[in-house]
């Protein structure tokens, strides 16, 4: 009796045999989502496939640091022949709250992801929680298809890897991440150039926004929760784009004594305009922030997650404090009052 094929083998079969594809990633795409999207588009093109990338108009313009990506083959509405195309969802843990849900009617739905709380919404789910990033899974599939990476594929995979591992500093960085990086550099990635495009040449508005966020940090429960908020007025004052808030959460996580860092920013465009986008980061494994995010309809990783909400500020704070305490102090009742940093 032959063994059942693995999800990797089944995905490789679909990529080899199907001819028409549409690719999509999660809303507010980050480096891993975009890098995986561009790399998969390049991979399918190398195989001679008819492939397009779906990016909702609400997601444009892309964050400044990712605008160097080539988006040849991008579409902003479902293709007319969607029922005849295989849809590949990349780095997308939950389709229900995602602009890419308009692609549900594809011939096949391939769900390729590394989030441990992925809802397995595809007709075929290739979810690898041990992977450092979704791009690492794409890299592995590339080997399975025996495709040599072009410079653009290698760069896209490298950007995804670097950003999702925090420049190889996050806990998801494993030995394969470094092997992958070495191979991509051998394929032609210009490491200093990628670093400059991602992390240098910052617009003044991004630094001004960071200053506004840090000036209003609140700490709760002996510093276990560090919270910063950004309103639409803050973005106007800083003359900043919405994407300029990326990276602020990492400054909060670095604060001494913090267990969970939270950035709450007002959404200024799209269907959720006026809601709050909540980013959560844990400093260690004492708190699983994906559990907190799922309670509000979001999700993510154990140490990095997020959700959107209509909760009022005090309701949000109360929810966060209670949810964190439930994990850190399950038998304790009541916590210290908030202190606001000057």
N, C-alpha and C positions, 0 to 999 in steps of 0.2 A: 504494500500500500504506500503510495507516494505521499510525501509531506505536502501540506497545504502551502501554497505560495505566500511569501511575506508581503506586507503592504508595499515595501520597497519594490519588490519584483512586479507587483500589480501596477504600480505607478509607472515603472519603466516600460511596461507593456503598453500602457495607454499613450505614453509619450512617443513610443516608436510607431504605433499603429494608427493613431488618430491623426487627422490631417489639418483640422481647423481648431484654433484655440482662442480663448479670451482670458487674459490674466487680470487679477485684481488683488489688492491688499487691504489692510484695515484702514478705517478712517483716521484722519490726522496722521498720515504715514510718516514714520521715522526712518532712520538710516537703514535699519534691517529690512523694513517693508519695501522701501524704494530700491535698495540695492538688490534684494531678491527679485523684485519685479523686473528690473532692467536686465539682470543676469539671466533670468529665465527666458525673457524675450530674445536675448542674444543666443541662448542655447537652442531654442526652437527654430530660430532663423537659420542657425548653422545646420540644423537637420532638414532644412527645406520646407518647414511647415508654414502655413498661413496663420499668423498669430498677431493679435492686437492687445494693447494694454488699456484697461479701463481705469480712468481716474475721474472722479466726480468733479464737476465745476466748483463745488464747495471747497475742494482741497487745493485749489490753485489761487494765487501762486504758491509754489512749494516753498518751504523754508529756505532762506537765503543760502545756507550752506550746502543745499542739495540741488541747486539750480544748474549746476554744471552737468548733471545727468542728461544724456541724450534720450529724448522721449519719442523717437521715431516709432510710429505705429500706435500712438496714443489715440484713444477715442473717449468721448465724454458722455456717451449715451449707449445703451445696450445695442449691439449690432442687430440688424434685421434678421439675420440667420442664427440667432442665439440658440435656438432649439437644435441646431445641427453642429454646434461647437462644444468642445470640451472646455469647461470653465475650471481654471486653476486658481484657487484661493491661497494666497501666500501670507504667512505671519498673521493670520486672522483667526483669533480664538473663538469668536462668536459672531455669526452672520446676522443675528436678529437685530442688532443695533449697529448697523453698518450700511453705508451707502451702496456697498457692493451687493446687498441683498436683491437688487434689481436683476441680478444675473442668475437667479435660482433656476431658471427654465433651461439651463444648458443640457446638452445630451448626457454629459457626465459631470459630476462635481468632484474635483480632486482637492482635498483639503490637506495642504502641506504646511506644517507648523511645528513649533517647539514649546508652546505654552502648555504647562502641565494641566491647566484647567480647560483646555479646548473642549468644546461641546460636541465634537464629532458630528458635525452637520453635513458632511459630504456623503456622496454615494461611495467614495473611497477616501479613507482617512489615514494619512501617513503622518502621524504625530510622534515626534522624537523628543521627549522632554529633556533628555541628557545632552542634546545638541546645544552648543553655546549660543546659536542664533539660527534663524530659518535659513540664512545663507549657507550655513554649514551643511544643511540637508541638501540644498541645491548643488553645492560642490560635490557631495557624495553621489547624487544622481548624475551629475556631469561625468563622473568617472564610470558609472554604470553604463552610460551611453557611449563611452569612449570618444568624447568630444574634447578637443584641446581648447583651453580658454583663449579667446582673443584678448587683446589688451583691454577692451571695453568691458568684457565679461569679468576679467580678473579684477579690474578696478572697482566695479560694482560690488562684487563679492567682498572685496577687502574693506570698502567703506562700511558695508553692513556688519562685517565682523568687528571692526574697530569700534564702531559706535555702540553696538549692543553689548560688548564686553567692557565698555568704559576704558578703552585703550588697554585692554587685557588686564584690568585691575578688578573687575567684578567677580563674584563667586562662581559665575557660570563659565569662567575661563578654564578650559581643560587642556590636556596635552594636544588633542586633535586641533584645537583652535590655533596653536602655534605651528603645527605641521601645515595646516591650511594656509596660514599667513606666509610661511616660508615658500610654499609652492606658488602662491600668487605673486610674490615678489620676484621669483624666478621667471614668472610669465610676463613680467614687465611693469609691475606696479611701481610707480615713483612715490615712495613713502613720504619724503619731505613735502612733495607737492600736495599729496592727499591731506597731510596734516595742516598745511597752510590754508587749504580751501575749507577745511572743516572747522578749524579752531582759531584762525587768525584773520586779520582784516575785518574785525567786528565793526558794525555801524554804531555810531554814538548812541542811537536810540536803544540798542540792546543793553549797553552798559548803564544807561540812565534807568531803564526798566529794572535792571538788577538792583540798582541803588534804592529805588522806590520799594521794591519787595523786601530788601533787607532792613530798611528803616522801619518796617511795621511788622516785624516778626513777633509772634506771640508764643509763649511757652506754657505748657500745662503739666500738671502732675509731676513736679520735681524735674521738669525738662524732658520727660519721656516723649511728649508730643511737641514738635516745633511746627508752627503753622504760619504761612505768609499768604496774603491775599492780594490780588491785582484786579482792579475794576476797569471798566471801559475808560473812565476818566484818567486812570493811571497810564493806560496805553496812549491816550491823547496827549497827556503832559509830556510823555517821553518821545512822542512822535514815532511810536514803535508799531511794528506789525504784530499780529497775534503769535506768529511763530517765534518771535524774539524771546518769548518766555522759556523756550527750551534751554535746559541746563541750570536754571535757577534752583530747581529741586535738589541738585547735587550739592550746592552750597549749603542748603539747610541740613542735609544729611550729615555733613561734615561737622556740624556743631556738637561740641562736647556734651555728653550725657543724653543725646537724643536717641530714642529707640525707633520712632517713626517721624519722618518729615513729610509735610503736606503742603502742596501749593494749590490754592484755589484761585482760578482766574475766570473772569467773565468771558463767555463765548460771544463774539461780536458779529458773527455772520452765520448763514445757513439756517437749517430747520431748528436748531437748538439755541438760536440767538437769545441772549438774556439769561440762559442757564449758567451754572458753574461747572467748569471742567476741573476735576479733582485728580491730582497726581499724588501717588503715595510711594514712599520709599522706606524700607526698613534697613536698619544698620546691621542687623544680624538675624539669626534664625529664631529668635525669641518671639517674633511676631510675623505671622504670615499675612501680608497685606492683601494678597489675592482673595482671601476669605472676606476681608472687610469690603473690598470692591464688589465682590459677587453679591453681597447683601444689598447693594444699591443698583444691581443690574449691570455691573461692569466686570472686570476680570484682569488677568495678567499673571505675573510671576510671584513667587513667594516673597521676593524682596522689592519688586517693582510692579505696581498695578495702578488702575485708575477707573474712574467712572464719571458720569455727568449727573447733575442733580438740580432740582428746584428747591432744595431745602434752604431755609433762611439761615443766615450766619450762625446764630446761636443754636439752632437746631442741628446744623452740621457739626459744630464743635461738640455738642452733647453726644451726638451719635459716634463721633470719632473717639472721644474719651472713653465712652462705654465699651466700644468695640475693642480698643487697645487693652483696656483693663481686663476684659474678659479673657484675654490670652496671657497677659502678664501677671495678673492678680485675680485669678478666678474665684478666690474665696473672700476677697476684700470687698468692703462696702465704703464708698465715698472716697474722694480724692482731693488733693490740694487745689485751692483756687488758682486761677490763671495769673500769671505774671507777664507783663509786657516789657520787652526789651526796649530800652531807650535808643 
